[in-house]
């Protein structure tokens, strides 16, 4: 056992391949903002009139890691020309960290941990628009290629073991996230514990707003309701709080997203852009604490950031269905069945689906599966679709899922659109495993409507409210909605959270 900076003992498991898997950890959450902060710093410096100087400084200060980014061969490219940047925060300590810096953080140069406790994909649409932060809970219980099923935050250490190094660790983490989501990761940014502290210090105090007062001795957060102005030390406490929050780590993600949005708005203010000292300090913080892939183009990144509103980045988290304890580990159950519709709600439907014209019901063969909580739901939906003229197969039950979807194979866009039009609230999603059009009912209650089929030809996006929770099982507790509704922009001034 070893002890983290806030006093928690952390179980450590050494795998046969040499990888170290940690159980409960708090430290990684404190570096969450640094990953995005590093990217923001790059963009604002280059966009603020210091380009010639900044190119040289940035290229010589950051650590570039050569990595051939893997992409999921079994999943369709869901977002085309959009960019997805994986932002990672962990507890590794730069070798040049000073004793004073370590003391300010309440830790020491003991090597830290390579488990990646903060992982987020920054999705930037092609041509700009509203970017989205997608959080992947560190405790997500997922298949890790070549290493069985374990917590997501162990993928990096698994890949880094036995000589894999940072490149091997990042490659395996990216592969795992791509397999989970179907997104293709284009670049990554990895930041250490010290990076968060340096960047917050460089930007100066930041204001947050709480609907209710909070007090947590473990994270040392003590804030009143309403507005508070936080220094770097208080910011660490704010983003690492877990105890006292209804959903623990899931609610901590909301805090991290909120804090990041506030800092992004502050970083892009005229007071920062026009202050050479602050710009220099930001660059120094990035250079000491950041790794990026060697394919990351700073000029293209800056052009991309110029096309989006960083102060209104949307925030969300992948769909989850409970917090089961597995082999003594506290985990987060990922709702894999709901993932395709969730991702499509962010990136939009494929072009082939958008351009398709709904087929005539009589030409559509569809089967219905009940993944919802209503007994006989598949039978009832099958009858309703038959009455509309569809050719319907035998109904069946399937694994419980939160979201109602119409799964279809490539080439069946017109047929899928016809079914989606007949099921208000359903989302049509392209699937590499579907052999035909299948309506999968979820706990959200959407089902085939009675009466004539709708003539609408547009894809239905998921509702803005998070999906309903599944009933608890013997291994999983009932889960509250895990996602901040897509479209919630915490960066707007005056926004408060619980």
N, C-alpha and C positions, 0 to 999 in steps of 0.2 A: 504494500500500500504506500502511496505517497500523498502529500497534502497539497491542495491547491491554495492560491493566494487568499481565499476567503475562508479557509479553514475546513473545507470538506475533504474527507478522505476519499480517494479515488481508487476503485479496484482496477488492477492492471492484469491482463491476461496475455501471456506470451504464446503466440501461435507456433506450431511446428516449423513454419517457414521463416521464423524470426520476426514476424510482424508483431507489433504491440497493439493490443486492443484495449481501450479504456472504457470503463463503464460510465458512471456519472461524471460529467465535467462541467465546470462553470466558465473556465477561462476564455474559451474560444468566442463566446458571445461578445466579449468586449472589443474584439477587433473587427466586428461586422462592418461598421461604417468605413473602416480604413480601406477596404477593397474598393468600394465605389468612390470613396474620397480620393484615392489615388488616381482613378480615371478622371474624375472631375477636375482634379488639380492639373493633370496634363492638358485637358481641354481648355480650361480657363486661362492658363498661362499662354498657350499658343494663340488663343483667340483675343488676348488682351493687348497685343502689340509688342510682345517680347519674343516673336517667333525665332529670329535668327539665333539669339542667345539660348533660347529654350531647347531647340533641337539638340544642340551640342551637350548641354547640361543633362538633359533627360537621357540621351543615348549613352552617356558615360556613367550615369549614376544608377540606373535600374539594372537588375540582374535578369538576363534573358535566358530562357530555358528552351532548348531545342526539343520539340515534341511533334511527332506526326499525329495530328488530331484524328482520333478514330471517329467514324460515323456509323450509325446503326444500319446494317445491311438489311435487317428484317423489318424496318419501319419506313413508312413513306416520309419524304421530306415535307414536313407539315407547314413550313413557313417560307419556302422559296428563297428569295434574295434578302430576306431580313437577316439581321445580325443578332447572335446570341453570345453574350460575354459572361463566362462563369466567374463569379467573384467569390473568393475563398478567404476566410479568416481562420487562422489557427494559432497555436501557442508556441511556435518556434521563436527563439530569441536570437536576434542578430549578434554575431560574435563581438561586434564593436559597441554593444550597449554598455553604457557607463554604470558604475555602482549607484550613482545618484538616480539615474533613470529607473533602474531596477527597484530601488528603494521606494520611489514615487509610485510604482506600480504594485508594491507590496509583494514582490517576488524576487527571485534570484536567478543567476545564470546557471541553471541546472539542466539545460538542454530543452526544457519544455516538453511539448508533445506534438506529434505530427498528425494526430487525429484532427480532421477538419470539422470543427464544430459550428462553423457558420458558412452556409453555402447558398448562393442565390444566383439565378440566371437573370441578367439584364437583357430583356428582349427589346430590340430597336427595330421598328418596322422599316421595310424598304422605302426609301424616300422620305423618311422622317415621320413625324406625327407623335402620338402618345406612346412613350416607352413604358414598359411594365417590369417591375421587380417580382420575380417568382421565387419564393423561399422554399427550400427543400429541408425539412426538419432533420437535424443531425441524427436523431434516433430512429429514422425510418428503417423498417425491417425489410430489406430488399436483397435480391440475388446480386452477388458481386462476382463477375465472371472469373472462374477459376478458383474461387475461394468460398463457395457455398453461399448461404444466406446469413447476413449479419447486419449490424447497424451501418447506415450509409457513411457515417463519419470514420469508419475503419478502412474504407476503400483506398484512401491515399497511403496509409501506412502499409497496407497489404502490397500495393504496387511498388512501394519504395524499398521493401525488404529484399534481402539477398542481392544487393547490388543494383536494384532498380533505380535508386536515387529519386530526386525530385521529379525528373522527367517520367520515370516509371509510375510514381505515385499519382501524378496529375493525369497521366494517360488512363490509368484504371478508374480514377474517380470520374473522369469525363465519360468514359465508356459506360459506366454504371448509370450516370444521370441521363445519358442519351437513351439507353435502353428503357429507363423508367418513363421518360417523357415523350420520346419520339422526336424531340428537338435535336438539331445539329449544332453543336457548340463550335463557334468560329474562333474564339480567343479565350484566354483566361488571365486573371489577375489574382495573385496570391499575396497576402499581407500578414505580417507578424503582429504579435501582441503589442509591441512597442509602437507600431505604425499608427494605431488608433490614437494613442495618447499624443503622439507628436502632431498629428494633423489637427486634432481638436485644439491643442495648445496654439498652433499656428493661426487657426481661424478665430480664436478668441471665444468668449462666453457665448452660449447659444440659449435661446429661450424655448421652453416647452410649456405645454398647458395640459393639466390633468383635471378631469371631471371630479375626481375624489382624491383626498389626501392619501398618501402611502407611507408606510414605515416598515422596513424590513432590515433586521439586524444582520442577516447573513450577507446581504449585498451592500449594507451600509447606506441604503437609500432612505431619506427622510424628507419628503416634499409635501407641501400643502396643496389643497385644491386651488385651481387657477394657474396663473402664470408663474414660472420660476426661471431664473437665469442661472445656468449651470457652467461651472468651470470644468477643466479637463477631468479632474478627479471625480467630481459629481457625475459627469457624463458616464464614466466607467460604471459607477454604481447604478445609474438609471438603466443602461442597456443590458446589464447583467442580471437584473432582478428577475427571479422566477418564483420564489416563495411568496405566498400571499396573492398570487394571480390565479384566477379560477382554472386555467388550462395549462399552467406551468410553462414549459418550453414553447408551446404554441402561442401563448399570449406574449411571451418574451419576443417572439418574432415580430409581433405588431409594434412593440416598443422600438425595436431596432429599425424597422421600416420607417416609423414615424420620425425617429431621431435623424436618420439619414436624410429624409426629405427636408427637414428643417435646416440641416447643415448644407445641403445642396443649394437651397435658396439663398443661404447666407454666403456661400462661396461664390455665387454668381452675381452678388450685389456689386454695385459700382465701387463701394468702399474697399472691396477686396481686389477687384480687377485693376483698379487704378493705384494700388499701393504696392510699389516694387518690393518693399520689405516683406509684406505678407506673402507675395507671390514667391519670393526667394525661399521663405521658410516652408511654404507648402512643398516646393520642389525638393528641398532637403529632406523633409519628412518622407516623401515618396521614395527618394533614392536610397535611403537607409533601410527601408523595410519592405520593399516590394519585389516580386518576381512577375514577369510576363512571358508569354510565349514569343519566340523570336520571329514569328510571322505577323506580329501585331504592328500595323503601320500607323505611326503617330499622325501623319497628315490626314490620312483617310478617317482616322478616329475623330479628329478634330472636326472635319467636315460633317461627319455623322452627328456629332453633338451639337453643331450649329443648327441642325435641322429639327431638333426636338426641344421641347420645353422642359428643362431639367427640374424646374421648380414644381412641376405637376406630374412627376413620374407616378404611375399607378402602382399599387401594392397588392399582392395576393400571395397565397401559399397553396401548394398542391393539395388535392382532396385527400382527407384521411378519414378513417372509420373507427378509431378507438386507440387506446393506449394499453395494449396487453403486456403482461410480464412473461418473457420467454427465457427459459434457462437462467432465471435470476436477473435478467436485464429488463429495465424499463424501456419499452419500445413504442414506436408510433406505427400503427397499421396504415399502409398506403391503400387507398381505394383505387386499385389499378383499373377496374372496369369503368370508373368515372373519369380517368385521366384523359382519354382522347377528346371527350367533349369539353373538358376543362381547358385543355391546351387550345382547342379550336376556338373557344370563346375568346382567347387572347389573340391568336394569330389570324383568325378568320377561316372560312371554309376554303377548300382547294378551288382553283380557278375552273377546273373541269366541272365541279358541282355547281358553282355559281352560274356558269353559262348554260347548263343543261335545262331542258324543258321537261317538266314532269310528265311521265308516261301515263297512258290510260290505265286505270286500275285493273281492268281485265287482262292486261298484258304483264302484270306484276305478280310474281310468286314471292310470298313473304311468310316467315315463321315468327312466332311470338314466344318470348321467354319471360318468365316472371322473376325479376330480381328485386321486386318491391315487397311491401309488408302486407298487401291485401291478398288473402287466400282466394284462389280462383281468378286472379287478375288476368293471367294469360288467356284463359278460356273466354272471359268476357271481352277482352280486346280482340281476340280472334273472331268472335261473332260479329263485333262491330265492323271490322275490316271486311269480312265476308259480305255483310249487308251493303257495303260501299262498292262491291264488285271485285275486290282483290281475290286472288287465288291463295288461300291460306293453308299452311301445313298444320301438323298436330302441335298443340301448345305444350310447353314444358316449363319446368322451374330451373333456375340457375342461381349462382352465388349472389347474395344480397349486394346491391349497389345503390348509390344515392341518386344517380342521374339516369333519366330515360333517354336512350339513344337508338338511332337507326343505324346499325352497322351494315356496311356494304363493301363488296370487293371493287377494285378498279374496273371501270367500264360499266358499272351499274348505277351511275349517278342519276339518270332519269328515273329509274325505278325507285331509288332511295328517296328522291325528292317527292315522288307521289305519296309514299308512305309517311314521310315527315309532314307533308301538308295535311294528312289525315289525323295526325297526332299532335295537337297544339302543345308547344313547350318542349317537344323532342328535338334532339340535335342529331343530324346525320353525320356520321364519322366514317372516314375511309379506314378499312381494316385489311391487313395482310393475311389474317387468319380466316376471315369470313368467306364461305363458299357461296353464299347467297344473301339476299336482303333479309335482315333479322331485326325485329323490334324487341329491344330489351327494356322492360319496364323497371323503373327505379323507385326508391322510397319517396321521391318528390311528388308522386301522385299523378303524373301525366299519363294519359292513356288515350286510346282511339276515341275520337269524338263521334257522337251519334249524328245522324243526318248526312247531308251531302258533303263530299270532300271539298276542302278549301282549294281555291285556284291559285293561291300564293305560290310564287316560285323562288322565294328567297329562303336562305338557310336560317333556321331558328337558332339564335344564340342562347346560351344558358341564362337562366334568370339571374338578376343581379344579387339576389339574396343567396347566401351560402346554402348548400343542400342540407336536408334534414339529417339528423343523426340516425345511425342504425341502433337497433336494440342491443344492449350489452350481452355478451356471451360469458361463458365460464372463465375465459381468459382475457377478455377485453372489457373495459369499463365503457359506459355509454359516452359517446363523443359529442362534444359540442361542435358546431360548424368550425372548420379549421381555416377557412379562407376569408381574408378581407375581400369584400366584393370588388371585382375588377372594375376599375373606374374611380375608386377612392383615392384621391390625391392628397396625401398628408402634407404636402409642401405648402398648401395654401395658408396664408397667415391667419391666425386666430383659430385654427383647428385644434380641438382638444380630444384627448383619449382618456380611457379609464385607467 
